[in-house]
């Protein structure tokens, strides 16, 4: 647009049209100034967003752990690293636990490197970068374990920074010639490279290969309209027999300018930057601007459960100890405070309780509230169970001053740690040094005092961390009794029930330790199912005595430790659904978006949570079993299907339990084959492939840096409702883009029709009388484009924005409705403008168009000038918009008011009206202006009313109903419909057979 204005200014100066030249120069200056301010504000917004989305690191400063942006890391900081982290700087490790990093980016080594903090190298040793096992390098990713170390190099001083420094300045926009297989470079290769470079430069200048897809489309549209403008300029010259009259030439240039969307791409950029700023306020950080255009087209969301649909704060709800009974925790208002809640004990197992109604349970097995914990702790089975829960656990729970409890660690482990702390078996107490516990005095300290009845001290010998492959964790502890100083070693394990049972040979019962038979194993699994049915995540706990002496635990095979254990019990943890999850899922269904839950939890647990949040109906019993099987599947059931079999499924499952990373990728691919537009959530390193495969990758703010790098947007609060916020904001932005595109192009059509049809009016000399002076055209372009378009980009979302189906991503902005509206509004606007001229000139005037009206104002032109002056309030096209948005969008309102108010100075200020704009003021003609403004308003509203009638009667209603109230017509109707179709098919087959 600026290039066209500058060219027009050059033409004006060349033909010595000083007024037009000055006006165009003013327009150029104003556009540059306003554009600079807008771009500067947008860039500042994007800089703040980049800061928010930058990688973070966990550092220890002043004895407190803080999460800070990587850019704030300084030499000397102590950094904590865990699986999935991107290492923020070059670090000297001081503590490692099964720590491995992927340094392929730096060394090219395809396998992770195991690190050793104890290793020390001397200065005379020439150790390569990849062999320095006591260092962790910037930009490497942690693939296993955890570690701690201090920073010794940051930024360009790191190993990866030195490589970046050496490559700095080598990037070039010049294409290199591609040699043949023989290595020879031909002249043809140089010519192709040169042509490609020229093409890239031109396309970059025109904006055809930079920016988001929508920005590139609009740049292409601007280029097409430029071609149309050239054509219209030729039409103007042809209408006047290609005369070299300077007025005709400048009018041809101005007519061409009227077809260029002056601020389309700039307003799009500003709208998108403002949209990203609004998203930050709604807990969404946009990393990829393309996602803004994609969010409104999302048809399916594949969401994780933990922390997204649920609170991410695990609560140990039930603990089943076969040798003793079942403990249940109720009335929990604060999941991290072990002193809050009600503890209930029942001698019956969860399976026995589930098999009987509350009034059928025997009196001696009925649950009772625990008044005194002391009567339960002495039981050896209970004590062993609590020891495993406390020590096979990296989380800590600490009660500070004023009764404020702080927790640190994994949510699942925190839930278990809070549970055992209720029994005074906290990890910090069990591992307290003897010197500290013995000096505690009469009143034991919450953190340091040992257990009164064990007088024990525990030391960690080895840890075999939880791994997604083995799905269990084991630790080896040395136990020293204070009474006689004797020591022993124990292996404690927790993990997925099936995996722990694989490592167990015995189980502890009321009769003592007995071998695990198939029957007993079935009983354990039955209790697991009973807990899982209530939506609990079930883990198994086991232990064994360790008698071997191991000098070096590093590299010791975990399979030598994880065998021959004794099963001690189950613990069921509950991650409560977020309060807003149910309504958010319901709104997604109403918006035509299908929500899938992909979780690593057990099938029964996943189904229970999915029912609570509305992903599947609570009244699932109304759906036939074969349909239920299609709704809820395990990853094993889904993965054993070929792609062809998956495509033959009537619908894809809404819940996939025990989900592995590759299952998520297959689900995305299956949805793509069904022409769905998919958003996928993830937080771990293993989620990166599925995040990249999805159309919109959504990472959790608390997730790994690797997942964030692979994602398009990041949720700072890990909340599913924020996904809905992002989609709503994406739809709002898409709607607003359509609004200002419609406004700009409808205005272009109106101007084109008015200016070209107006050429049919001839003056006494036989030349076309221009409907608008060139300066007037430039004024319209300046006043009615930039600021009002920006105002349209800030319009609030319509009330029905989330009860409409997703937009068609293939059509984008230019839907049939927009194209039709564009033509109707443009033609109607042009018709009214021309009608105002005809009425004034031929209705109440003599029809004399005067002589030389194009060059300057003269009395013979009075009636002509007044006739077209009454067109100026054509800005009344905004009436239907500001009436609704006036109180919500003051920017748009004052933009429209500014356009209206500036009409009066150019109509009534002496010299400015006749010498610059070539017209005079109007009087009684204002009546025509207001009548036609009313007609425009009525015409537009009549057109909208007609569209509503058509949509209501002839288009299908895609709005979803309440899925809980009506399974037949709600969000799950396709499942019940399939069930009915299947039943009818079976009946038909049976009748045919008979």
N, C-alpha and C positions, 0 to 999 in steps of 0.2 A: 504493500500500500504506500509506504513512504517513497519507494522508488518511483511509483506512478505519479505521486504528488510532485516530486522533484522534477520529473520530466515535464509535467504540466506547467510548473513554474518556469522552466527554461523556455518552453514554447511561448508563454505569455510575455516574457521579457523580449523574446525574439521578435514578436509582432508589435512590441511597444504598447501592450495593454497594461499600463502601469497600475491601475487600480486592482485588476484581477491578479496581477503578479504579486502585489503587496498582500492581498487577502490570502492567496495560496501560501506565500511565505509565512504569514501569521499562522495559518492552519498547520504548516509543517512544524513551526516552532512549538506551538501548543501541543501537537501530537507527540513530539519528541520529549517535551517536558513532562507531560502527563504519563507517557509510556515509561519514562525513566523512573518516575516516582512509583508507578505500579510494579514495574519489574524489580525495583529495589526492595519494595515491601514484600513481594513474593519471594525474592531470594533470601531475605532475612527470615521469613517464615520457614522456608525449606532448610536453612541452616540450623534453625532451632529443632526442626524435626530430625535432621541428621544427627544432631547431638543426642536427642532422646533415643534414637534407634542404634546408637553406636554401641559396640561391644562393652561389656562391663566385666569387672573382676572383683573378687572377694579379697580384701586386704585386712590386715590386723594393724590397727593404729591405736595407741594409748590403751592397749589391752582389750580393745573392742573390735569386733568384726564389722566391717563396713563394705557395702557394695558401691563401687565408684566407677565412672567411665574409664575405659582403658587409657584415654588421653591424659588422665590425671595421675596415672601411675608414675612414681618417681623412684630413682635408684635408692635402695635401702628399704623400700617397702617389703613387708612380709606378705606373701600372696598364698592363698589357699586354692588348690586345684582339685577338681573332681571330674568324673566322666562327662564328656560332652563339652567341656570348656575349651575355648580357644585361648591359648597361652598369651597373655597380654604383653610380655616383655621377655628378654633373656633372663633366666632365673637360675641361681645356684640352689640346688635342692638340699634341704636339711632334714627332711623327713619324708619317707616313701612307704606306701603300703600297696604292693602289687601294682605299681605305677608304670603305665606304658603310654607312649605318645606316638602319633602318626606324623613323621617328619618328611613325608614324601614331597611336600612343597619345597623343602629346603635341600634335602639330600637325594631325592629320587628313590629312596628306599621304599619298596612297596609294603613291607611288613612293619608293624609297630615295633618300637624300640623299648625294651625294658630298662628302666632307670634304677640307679643305685645311689642313694644319698651318701653312703659311707665311703664310696670310692674317691680317692684323692690322687691327683696327678702332679708331678713335679714340673718345674719350668723347662728342664732339659728334655722332657718327653715331647716328641712331635706327634700329638694326637689329633687326628682329623675331626672335623665338626661332627660327623655322624657317629664317632666312637666316644664322644665325651658323655659318659653315662651319668655323670652327676649334674648335668645341665639340662634345662628344658628351654626350648627356643621359641621365640615369638612367632605367632601365626600357626604353630603346630597345634594339633588337637589332642585332647586326652581321650584315649580309647579304653582305658582300664584303670581301676584303682583310684587312689587319692594321694595327694602330696602337699608339701609345704616348702617354701623356699623364699629367699630374698632376691630382690631385683638388682642386677648389676649393670644392665644396659637397656635403654628404651629408644623408641623411634628409629632414626637413621643410624644409630650406633649399634643396633642389633645386627645379628648375622643376616637376617632377611632384609634389613634396612640397607646394609652395604650392597646387597645385590640390586635393590631398587635404585640406589644411588648410581650404580654403574650403568643401569639401563635408562636413567633419566635423560630425557631429550632425544632418545632414539626412536620414539614413536613418530610415525610420519603419516600424513594423509595422502602421500604420493604412492600410488600403486607400483609394486615392483614387477618387472617382467618375469613371467613363469618360464623356466627353461624346459627343454624337451627331456625325455628320459635319458638321452645321451649326455645331458648337462649343457648343451649348446643353447645359447639364447639367440633367437632369430630377430630380424628387423620387424617381422610381424608381431612378435611378443612385445617389443618396445612400443609399437603403434597401439596395440590393444591396451597396454598399461597406461599410455598417455591418454587415450580416449576414455578409459575408465576413470582416470584422475579428473579429467575435465568434467565428465558426467557427474562424478561425486561432488565436485565443487559447485556446479550449477544447482544440483538437487539440494545441496546443503544450504546454498544461498536462498533458494526458494522454499526451504523448509519441507521438502518432500522426503527426506531420509533421516530426519532428526525429530525428536519428540515422541509423544505417544501415538498409537495408531489413529486416534481421533484427530489429533493435531495434524498429522500427515494428511488425513482425508480432507480436513478443512483447508489446508494449504493447497491441496489439489483443486478443491472447489474454487478458491480464490484465483487460481491460475486459469481455470475454465471461465470464470466470470470476467477475467481480464480479456480473454479472447472475445467474449461477448461484447465487452465494452468497446474494443477496437471495431467490431462489426457495427455497433450502433453509431460510433463516430463516423464511420464510412457512410452509413445511412443518412446522417445529418448533412454531410457534405453533398451526397447525391441528391438530396431533396432540394438543395440550393445550387444544383448544376456545377458542383465542384468549383465554386467561385473562390477567389483568393482573398475575399473579404475577411479582414481580421476578426470581426465579430462572429462570423460563421465558424472560423477556425477555433476560436476560444470556446464557443458554445459546443462544438464537437468534442473538444477536450473535456469540458465540464460534464457533458452527457456521458462520456466514457467513465469519468470519475464516479458518477452517481451509481454505476453498476458494481463498483468495487466495495466489498464488505470491509469498511474502514478499520474495524477493531475486532474482527471475528476471532483471529488466533490469539491476540493479546488478551481479550476478555476470557477466552477459554483458559489460558494459562493462569490468569488471576483467579478465576472461579475454582480451578482445581487446587491452587495453593491455599485459598481460603477454605476449601472443603477439607483439606488435610489438617488445617489448623482446628477446624470444628471437630474433626475426628479425634484429635489429641484430647480435647475436652471430654470426649466420650470414651476414653481409654483405648483408643486405637491409634497405632503409629503406622503410617504408610511408608513402606520401604521402596515400593515399586509403583510409580505413577500409573502404569498400565492397569493396576488393580482397581483404580478409581472407576475406570470405564467398564471393568468386568463385574464389579460387585452387583450391579443392578440386574445382570443376566444370570446370576446363580440360580440353578434349579435344584441342586442337591448339596447338602452339607454333610460331610462325614466327620463326626466329632468324636473326640476322646471323651471318656467319662470323668475320670479323676481330675478334680480341680477345675474342670470346665463346666460340666453340667452339675457337678457337686461342689461342695465347699473346699475340698482338698485338705480337710482337717479330719483325720481318721479318729474315730472313737471306738474303743474296744467295748463292744456291746455285750458279748457273751464269751465265756471261757468254759470249755468242757474238759474235765479231768476224769477219765474213766475210773480211776481208783478212788474218786471222792464224790463228784457230782458236777453241778453247773452253777457258775456265778453269772449274774446278770446285772448290768449297770443301767439305771434309769434316771430320768429327771436331770439330764445334763444340760446346763445352760452355758457352761464354758468348757470346751473340749480340752483345754490345756491345764485346768485346775483339778488336781486329784482329790481335793477336799470337798468338792461340790458333787452332788449326785447321791443317789440311793443305791446301795449294794444289796442284792438279793441272792439267796442261796437255795438251790433245790437239789435233792439227792438224785432226781431223775435226769436222764440224758435228754438232749434236744429232740432226738427222734421219738422217744417215749412221750414227751410232752406234745409233740406235733400230732401223734396218733390219737390223742384223747382230747376231748373238749375240756374246758376249764373245770366244769362241774364233775367230770369223770375221773379226775386225777385222784389217786388215793391220798388220804390225809397225811400219811408219813412221807409222801413225795411232793406235797404242795410247796411252792416257793414261799420263803419267809424272809423278811428283811433282817439283815445282819446288824445286830446291836454292838457286838464285841468281836473284833477281828481276831483277838487272841485265841479264841477257841478253834479257829480254822488253820492258822499258820503252823502250829506244831505238826500237823500231818505231813509226813515225809513226801508224799506225792504232790501236795500243794506247794511245799517248799521247793522241791525240784522244779516244778512248773514255773514258779515265780523267778527262780534263779535263771532259767533259760530265757525267759522273757526280758529280764533285766540285762544280762551279760551278752547274749547273742543279739546285740543291739548297739548301734552307734549313737543313738539319740540320747540327749540329756534333758532332764526336767529339774528345774531349780526354783525353789521358793524364795523370793527376795523380800525386801522390806515392804511393809504395807499390804502384805498378802498378795502381791503380784507375782504370778508364776511365769517364768520364761522357759521356752522350749527351743531346742536346736537339733536339727536332724531331719531325716525323711519323715513325711507325715505318718506313714504306716508304723514306723518304729516309734515315733512320738506317741501314737495312740497306745501301743503296747507298753511303753515306758510309763505313761500316765497311769495305766491300769495297775502295774506292779507297784508303783509308788503309793497307791492307795493302801497297799499292804505293808508299806514301809520297806520295800525292797528296791529302792531306787539305785541306779547304776553308780551314782556318785558316792553313795554310802558304802556299797559293797566294795568299791575299788579305792576307798580312802586309805592313805598311808597309816601304818600303825602308830607312828609318832603323833600324828595329828589326832587320831581317834582316842589315843590314851590320854592326851592332854586336854580333852574336851571338858573335863570338870564334871560337876554334878548334873548339869543340864546338857544333853547332847545337842550339838549344832545340827541344823536341818541337812546341811550338805556333808558334814564330816563324820558324824557319829555312826559307829557300826551297829548292826542289828543286835538287839539285846540277847537273843536266844542263840545266835550262831557264833558271835565273837570271831568272825572270819575276815580274811583279807584275800582279795583275788587279783592276780596279775595276768594280763593278756600275753600269751605266748605266740599265737599265730592267728591269722584271720584269712578265711577263704571267702571273699566277698560274693554278694549276690550277683548272679550272671543270668542274662536273659536265656542262655542256653540250658543251664542246669536248674534255674529257678529255685535256688536255695542258698542259704548262707550258713557257714560253720565257723566256729571259733574254738580255740584251745586255750583254756585257762589253768593256771597253777593256783591251787588253794592251800593256804597256810592257816592252820588253826592257832589262835593265840594261846589256847590253854596249854598245849604240850609242844607246840612248834612243829607238829607233823605236817607234811605236805602231800598233796595228791594232785593229779591233773584230770581235768574233765573236758570232754568234747560236747559242745552245745550246738544244736542245729535248729533252724526254723526255715520255713519256705512253703511252697505249694504242696498241698496234701499228697498228691500222687508221687511227687518227687521225693518227699521226705520218707514216705512209706517204702519207696524203693531201696532206701538205705537202712531200713529198720528190720530187725529179725525178731524183736520182742515188743510187747506192750505191757504197760503197768496197769494192773487191775486191782480190785479190792482184795483179791486172793494172792497178789504178788505179781512178779514178772512171769509172763507166759508167752509162748511162741505165737507169732502172728500167722494164723491159718487163713484160708480163703474166707471162711465164715466170719472170723473176727475182722478181717479186712473189709468185708462187706458191711459189717456193723459200723466201722469207722466212717466209711463212705456214706452210709445212710445218715449218720449224724452230721456229716459235712453238708449233705444235701438239705437237711432240715435247717441248718444255719443259713445256707446260701439262699434258700427259698425266701427267707426274710430280708434278702438284700444285703447280706453280710459277706465281706471278703474273708475267706477262711484260710488260715495258715495252721500248719502242724508244727508241734514242738517235740524235740527228741534229744536224748543225751546218751553218753556212754563214758565209762572211765577209760582214761588213756594211760597206758603203762609203758610205752616205748620212750626211750631217750633220744631226742632228735637234737643234734648239735646245731644244724642250720636249717631253719624252716623255709628260707627263700628257695623257691623252686621245688619244694616238697610236693609230691603228687597229692591233690586233694582227694582222689579216689581212695588213697590209703587211709584217710581219716574218716571219710564219709561212708562208713559201712559198719554193720554190726551194732547199730544204735537201738535204743529202747524208746518206743513211742510213748509220750507222756500225756498228750492231749491236743485239743484244738482251741483256737481263739478266733472269734469272729469279730471283724471290725466293720464299722459302718461309716461310710463317708456320706453325710447327709446331703441330699440335693439342695442346691441353692434355692432360696425362696422364689427367685424370679425365673428359674429354669422352666417350670411348667408353662407359665404364660408366654415365655419367649418361644418355646417349641410350638405352642398353639398358634402364635402369630406367624411363625414360619409356614405352618400348614395353611393358614388363611392366605398367605402371600404366594401360594403355589410352590413352596419350597419343601422338598422331602428331606427329613432329618434321619440320618443313619448314625448309629452308635457303634463304634469300633473300639473294643476294650479288651484288655488282657485278663479281665476277671472271669470267674466261672460262669457257665451258661445261666444257671439259676439266679446268681447275683446280678448279672447283666440284665436279665429279663425283669427282675424285680425293680431295679432302678429305672429301666426304660418305661415301665408302667407308671412309676411315680412321676416321671417328668413328661409323660404324654407322648413319647415316641411310638409306643404301641398301646392299644386300648387296655384299660384295667379290666374290662369285661371280655377278656380274651377267650373265655369259655364259650362265648357266642360264635366264635370262629371255628370251623371244622379243624380237626387235628392236622390234616395234611397242609392246610393253609398256615396254621401256626408254625409248622415245621419250616415253611418258606419264610416266615417273618423273622424267626430267631434261629440262627445257625451258629455252629462253632467254626473256628478257622479250619479245623481238620476236615469238617464236612464240606466247607466251601473250597478249600484248596485241592481236594481230591477230584473236583469236577474239572473237566477240560474247558477251554474257552468256549467251545461250541456248546457244551452242556450248560454253561453259565448263561449263554445267550438264549438258550431255549427255556430258561426259567421264566415263568409268567411275570414275576417281579423279582427284583433283587432284595436280599434280606435287609430288614430295618435294623437288626441287631446282629453283630458278629462278635461272639465271645472267644476268649483265648486267642485274641488276634495277634498275629506276628507282623513284623514290618512288611514282608513280601505280600501278605494278605491285603494290606492297605493299598499297595500298588495295584494288585489285581482288581480290587474293587473300583479304583479310579478308572482303570482301563475298561472294565466292564461297563461302567456308566458312560464313558466316552463313546463306546460302541453303540449305545442307545441314544446318542446325540444329547447327552446331558451336559450341563455346565457345572463343574464340581468345585466346591471349596473344601479343603482338607485341613484339619487341625493337627498339630503335633508339637512335641516339646523335646524329644530325645534325639540323640545322634541318629538312631536307626529310622527315625521318621523323615529324614531328609529326602530320600528317594520319592516318597509319596507326596511330600510337599512340593517338590519340583514337578512331579507328574501332574498334579492338580492344576486346574485353571487359576485358582486363587489359593496360594499356600498361606496358612494362618498359624503363626508360631505363638507360643505362650511366653509372656514376659519373664516368667521364672524358669523357662526352659534353657536348653543349651545354646551356646553361640552358633554352633553348626546349624541347628534347626532355624535360628533366626536368619542366618545368612541365606538359607534356602527358601525362606518364606517371602511373601509379598507384603503382608501386613503382620503386625505384632500386637497382641492384646496385653496391655500393661496389667490388667487385673485378672487375667486367665478366666474370664467369665463368658459363658455362652451368650448371655444377653448382649455383650459387647459386639459379638458377631452380627447380631440382629441390628444393632446400632450402625455398624459399618455398612450393612446392606441397605438400610434405610437411607443413610447419608449418600451412598452410591446412587440409589434411585432418585433422590432429591437432586443431586448434581446432574444426573442424566436428564431429568425433566427440565431443569433450568437451562441446560445447554440447548435442548430442543426449543425452549421458549425464545432464547435470544437469537438462535439460528432462524427460527420462524419470523421473528420480528425484523431481522436484518434483510432476509431474502424477500419477505412480503413487501417491505419498504422499497427494495430494489425494483420489484415488479411494478409497484405503483408508480415509481418515478419513471421507469422506462416507458410504460404505457402513456403516462401523461406527457412526457417530453417528446416522444416520437409521434403520438397522435396529434399533439399540439402543433406539429410542423405543418399540418394541413391548412392552418389559418394563415392567409397571405395578407400583406399590407398593400397599400396603394402602389408601391413600387414593384410588387410581384415577388418579394422575398418572404420567406417564412417568418412569421412573428414568433419568437421564442417564448414559450409559456413562462419560463423562469429565466432571469438573468443568470449568467455564469456565477456571479458572486452569490446570488440567492441559492443556487445549487450547492455551492461550497458551504454556505451557512447551514443548510439542512443536513449536509453530511457531518459537519462538526457538532451541531447541537443535538441531533436526534440519533447518534450512533453510540459513541463511547460510553458516556456516563449512564444513560438509560440501560444499555446492554449489561453493564456491570451490575446495575440494580436488579435486573432480571436474574443474574447469576446468584443473587443473595436471597431470592424468594424462599420463604419457608416451605417445608414439605406439605403437600395436600393431605387432608385427613384420610383419604382412601389409598395412600401410597403403598401401604403394606397389606392391602386386601386385593391387590392386582397381581396377575401372574407376571413372572419375569419377562423383560423385554427381549425381543429377538436380536441376539448378538450379531447375526449375519446382516440384518438390515441396518442396524445402528440407529443413528439419528434420523435418517431420511426414510421414515415410514410412509406408507401410503397416505395416512391421515395428515402428516406434516406437509407432504407435497400438495395435497388437495387444499389444506388450509392456506398454504402459501399463495396459491393461485386465487382462491376465493377472496381472501383479505386484500391481496394486492389489486385485483380487478375492481373490487368494491370501493377501495380507497381512491383508485384512479378515476372511476366513474363519478364519484362525488366531487373530486377536484375539477374535472372537466365540466361537470354540470354547473358548478358554481360560476365558472367562466361564461358558459353559454347563457345562463340566466341573466347575468349582469350585462353582458355585451349585447345580446339579442332580445332578451325579455324586457329589460328596462332601458336598454341603450339603443343607439342607432346602428350598431354593427360596424361602425367605422373604426378600423384598426390603426389609423394614422400612418405616419411616415417616419422611418428611422428610429422606431422605438427600441430596436436592439442595441443601438449605439449609445443613446442617451435619452434622458427624460425630456419630453416636450409636451405642450398642452394638447396636441392632437392625439397623444397617447393616453390621456387621462382615463378614459373609459376602459381601455385595454388593461392598463396597470391596475386599476381598481378591481377589475374582474378577477385577475389572477392573484391579487393580494388577498382576496378572500379565501384563497386556497391555503394560506400559510398555517392556520390551525389544523392542518392535516395531522399534527401530532396528537389529535384526539383519538388516534388509534390506541393510545394508552389507557383510555378511560376505563375499559373493562378490567384492566389489571390493577390500577392504583385504587379503585374503589374497594377492592377486596383486600389489598395488601397494605393500605395506607398506614395502618397502625402497627404493622409488623415489619415493614420495609421502608423506613424513612428515607433511606438513600435513593430508592427508586422514586419516591414521591417528590423529593426536592429536585431530582434530575428532570422529571417531567415538568414541574413548576418552573424551573429555570428556563426550559425550552419555551414555555408559554409566555413567561414574563419578558424574555428578550425579543419577542415579536414587537412590543410597543416602541422601544427605542428605534428600531430600524424602520418602523412605519411613520413615526412622528417627529423624529429629530431632524431639523432642517439640514440640508446639504447631505447628511448621511443617507436620507431616504432617496433623494433625487439624483445625486451625483455618484453615490457608491452602488446603491441597490437598484437604481433606475425605476423607482416607483414613487407613488404618493400615498398618503394616508387614506383610510377608509372611514366611513361614518355609518350610514344606515345599512351598509352591506354586512355589518356585524350580525344582523338578524339572520342572513343566509348562513353565516359561519356557524351559529349556534344551532340552527335547524339541521344543517348537514352533520354537525357533531352528534346530534340526537339520532339522526338517521343511521350514522355509522354504528353507534352503540346498539340501536335496535336491530340492524342488519346482522351484526356479529352475534348478538345474543340469540337471534332467531336461528342462525346457522348452528350455534351450539345446541340449542334446543332440538333441532332436527337431528343432529348427530346422536343426542341422548336417546331420542325415540328409536332411532335405527338400532343402536346398540342394545337397547332394552328388548326389542322385539325380534331382532334377527341374529344377534350374536349370542354365543353360548355364555352362560354365567359361570365364570371360573372361580368364583369365591367359594372358599371352603366353609363348611359348617362346623359346629362344635363336635369334635370326634367322640367325646364321651357321651354326649346326649343322643347322637344319632350315628350308629355304625354304618347304616345303609347308605346315607348320602354325605357323610363326613369325609374326613381325610383318609379313612381306611376303607372307603367304599369299594375300591378296586379289589381288595382282598376278599371281601364278602361276595362281591360280584363274581369273582373267579370261583369261589366256593359254590355259588348257586349254579353257575355254568357247568361245573363239574358234576354236580348232583343231577342236573337235567340231562347231561350226556349219559350218565350211568342209567338213568331211567329210560332214556330213549334206546340205549343198547339192550336193556333188559326186555323192553317191549318188542323190539325187533327180534330178539332171540325167541320170545314166546310166540 
